[in-house]
Amino acid sequence: MSAYLGDGSQRWPAVHRQDAAALFRSALESAPAGTVLHGVGETGVRLRDIAELIGTRLGLPVKAIAADTATGHFGWIGNLVGVDALASSELTRELMDWRPSHPGLLDDMATGEFFTGPS
């Protein structure tokens, strides 16, 4: 099954790998020493939306599970699954003139190579 915790309202930041790579290269080339950058394309994608898309793409049932079963279902990452982890890249965008341009997580999962890998 594809699971989420409780009502699935927990949100995780996301960034497309190509946008992250562009920021990483730019940081190596021109970020001031000691700069902390946040490579975030989306401030928060709901866990339930991720689980539902995975379930749809893989033909799996989608179910809510209780927080006390998260580690049993998700393994070591189970302790993090329930965290609402919004993040912003506003300062990074200003400092590095960085603008993510690739699809968001859900769009990429729905139409990209997420489940099949590169052709």
SVG drawing of the C-alpha trace seen along z (x, -y; Angstrom):
<svg xmlns="http://www.w3.org/2000/svg" viewBox="-7 -39 42 42">
<polyline fill="none" stroke="black" stroke-width="0.4" points="0.0,0.0 0.9,-3.6 0.5,-5.2 0.4,-8.6 0.1,-9.6 -3.2,-10.8 -4.9,-13.2 -1.8,-13.5 -1.5,-17.2 2.2,-17.1 4.2,-19.0 7.7,-18.5 9.8,-20.8 10.8,-19.6 13.1,-20.6 13.7,-19.1 17.1,-17.4 18.1,-19.6 17.2,-22.8 19.2,-21.5 22.1,-20.7 22.1,-24.2 22.0,-25.8 24.8,-23.6 27.0,-24.6 26.2,-28.2 27.0,-28.0 30.4,-26.4 31.2,-29.1 30.0,-32.2 28.4,-31.9 30.3,-33.8 32.3,-31.5 30.2,-30.2 26.8,-31.0 23.9,-28.7 21.6,-28.1 18.2,-26.5 17.5,-24.8 13.7,-24.6 11.5,-24.7 8.3,-24.1 7.8,-25.1 5.6,-22.2 4.0,-19.2 1.3,-17.4 2.3,-13.8 -1.2,-12.6 -0.9,-14.0 2.4,-12.1 0.9,-8.9 -2.1,-9.2 0.0,-9.7 2.2,-6.8 -0.8,-4.6 -2.4,-5.7 0.8,-5.1 1.6,-1.8 -2.0,-0.5 -1.7,-0.3 -4.3,-1.0 -3.8,-4.3 -4.4,-4.3 -3.9,-6.5 -1.9,-4.9 -1.5,-5.9 1.7,-7.8 2.7,-5.1 3.0,-2.7 5.1,-5.0 8.5,-3.4 7.1,0.1 5.8,-0.9 8.4,-3.5 11.4,-2.1 14.1,-4.5 12.5,-7.5 9.2,-6.9 10.2,-9.4 10.4,-12.1 7.3,-11.3 5.0,-13.1 7.0,-16.3 5.4,-19.3 8.6,-20.7 7.9,-23.9 11.0,-25.6 11.6,-28.7 14.3,-29.5 13.4,-33.2 16.8,-34.4 18.7,-31.8 16.7,-33.0 17.7,-36.6 21.3,-36.0 22.0,-33.6 19.5,-34.8 18.2,-31.3 14.8,-30.4 13.7,-26.8 12.2,-26.1 11.5,-22.3 8.3,-20.5 7.2,-20.3 7.3,-17.0 3.8,-15.9 3.9,-17.0 7.2,-15.2 5.9,-12.0 2.8,-12.1 4.4,-12.7 8.2,-12.3 10.6,-9.4 10.0,-8.9 8.6,-5.4 10.4,-4.2 13.8,-5.8 15.5,-7.5 14.9,-6.0"/>
</svg>
